[in-house]
Amino acid sequence: MTIQTQIAQKTLGADVRTLRKARGLTLSQMAESMGKSVGWLSQVERDLSTPTGVLNEY
């Protein structure tokens, strides 16, 4: 894994949260629109889970 990949993974959660808030969405609203659970999205935002392609449409 390259250093760039490691850095990107560490900031992904913050980027997802920033995007969600910029669009005025709650965790529940964004999770529902993605077909994912609130818990999963919360874990992604806290860098406890890594999404696999599901964020491409956002």
C-alpha positions as protocol buffer text, in pm:
chain_id: "A"
residue {
  index: 1
  type: MET
  ca { x: 0 y: 0 z: 0 }
}
residue {
  index: 2
  type: THR
  ca { x: 139 y: 338 z: -98 }
}
residue {
  index: 3
  type: ILE
  ca { x: 158 y: 634 z: 138 }
}
residue {
  index: 4
  type: GLN
  ca { x: -98 y: 815 z: -80 }
}
residue {
  index: 5
  type: THR
  ca { x: -343 y: 527 z: -36 }
}
residue {
  index: 6
  type: GLN
  ca { x: -289 y: 528 z: 339 }
}
residue {
  index: 7
  type: ILE
  ca { x: -350 y: 903 z: 357 }
}
residue {
  index: 8
  type: ALA
  ca { x: -661 y: 879 z: 137 }
}
residue {
  index: 9
  type: GLN
  ca { x: -805 y: 606 z: 357 }
}
residue {
  index: 10
  type: LYS
  ca { x: -748 y: 813 z: 670 }
}
residue {
  index: 11
  type: THR
  ca { x: -933 y: 1114 z: 528 }
}
residue {
  index: 12
  type: LEU
  ca { x: -1214 y: 929 z: 352 }
}
residue {
  index: 13
  type: GLY
  ca { x: -1446 y: 933 z: 653 }
}
residue {
  index: 14
  type: ALA
  ca { x: -1403 y: 1306 z: 703 }
}
residue {
  index: 15
  type: ASP
  ca { x: -1463 y: 1363 z: 332 }
}
residue {
  index: 16
  type: VAL
  ca { x: -1784 y: 1158 z: 341 }
}
residue {
  index: 17
  type: ARG
  ca { x: -1909 y: 1352 z: 643 }
}
residue {
  index: 18
  type: THR
  ca { x: -1823 y: 1685 z: 478 }
}
residue {
  index: 19
  type: LEU
  ca { x: -2007 y: 1586 z: 160 }
}
residue {
  index: 20
  type: ARG
  ca { x: -2312 y: 1466 z: 355 }
}
residue {
  index: 21
  type: LYS
  ca { x: -2333 y: 1785 z: 557 }
}
residue {
  index: 22
  type: ALA
  ca { x: -2275 y: 2006 z: 252 }
}
residue {
  index: 23
  type: ARG
  ca { x: -2578 y: 1841 z: 92 }
}
residue {
  index: 24
  type: GLY
  ca { x: -2782 y: 1899 z: 406 }
}
residue {
  index: 25
  type: LEU
  ca { x: -2839 y: 1529 z: 469 }
}
residue {
  index: 26
  type: THR
  ca { x: -2868 y: 1346 z: 798 }
}
residue {
  index: 27
  type: LEU
  ca { x: -2692 y: 1014 z: 850 }
}
residue {
  index: 28
  type: SER
  ca { x: -3029 y: 846 z: 814 }
}
residue {
  index: 29
  type: GLN
  ca { x: -3115 y: 1020 z: 488 }
}
residue {
  index: 30
  type: MET
  ca { x: -2782 y: 947 z: 323 }
}
residue {
  index: 31
  type: ALA
  ca { x: -2772 y: 587 z: 444 }
}
residue {
  index: 32
  type: GLU
  ca { x: -3124 y: 527 z: 312 }
}
residue {
  index: 33
  type: SER
  ca { x: -3040 y: 676 z: -27 }
}
residue {
  index: 34
  type: MET
  ca { x: -2740 y: 442 z: -46 }
}
residue {
  index: 35
  type: GLY
  ca { x: -2929 y: 135 z: 67 }
}
residue {
  index: 36
  type: LYS
  ca { x: -2701 y: 105 z: 369 }
}
residue {
  index: 37
  type: SER
  ca { x: -2758 y: 117 z: 743 }
}
residue {
  index: 38
  type: VAL
  ca { x: -2701 y: 425 z: 956 }
}
residue {
  index: 39
  type: GLY
  ca { x: -2452 y: 225 z: 1162 }
}
residue {
  index: 40
  type: TRP
  ca { x: -2247 y: 137 z: 855 }
}
residue {
  index: 41
  type: LEU
  ca { x: -2236 y: 498 z: 734 }
}
residue {
  index: 42
  type: SER
  ca { x: -2143 y: 617 z: 1081 }
}
residue {
  index: 43
  type: GLN
  ca { x: -1856 y: 367 z: 1085 }
}
residue {
  index: 44
  type: VAL
  ca { x: -1738 y: 489 z: 745 }
}
residue {
  index: 45
  type: GLU
  ca { x: -1740 y: 850 z: 866 }
}
residue {
  index: 46
  type: ARG
  ca { x: -1536 y: 749 z: 1171 }
}
residue {
  index: 47
  type: ASP
  ca { x: -1293 y: 546 z: 956 }
}
residue {
  index: 48
  type: LEU
  ca { x: -1396 y: 221 z: 1123 }
}
residue {
  index: 49
  type: SER
  ca { x: -1522 y: 71 z: 796 }
}
residue {
  index: 50
  type: THR
  ca { x: -1406 y: 114 z: 438 }
}
residue {
  index: 51
  type: PRO
  ca { x: -1669 y: 137 z: 164 }
}
residue {
  index: 52
  type: THR
  ca { x: -1621 y: -67 z: -151 }
}
residue {
  index: 53
  type: GLY
  ca { x: -1741 y: 136 z: -448 }
}
residue {
  index: 54
  type: VAL
  ca { x: -2073 y: 240 z: -298 }
}
residue {
  index: 55
  type: LEU
  ca { x: -1974 y: 608 z: -272 }
}
residue {
  index: 56
  type: ASN
  ca { x: -1902 y: 647 z: -644 }
}
residue {
  index: 57
  type: GLU
  ca { x: -2245 y: 795 z: -716 }
}
residue {
  index: 58
  type: TYR
  ca { x: -2201 y: 1065 z: -452 }
}
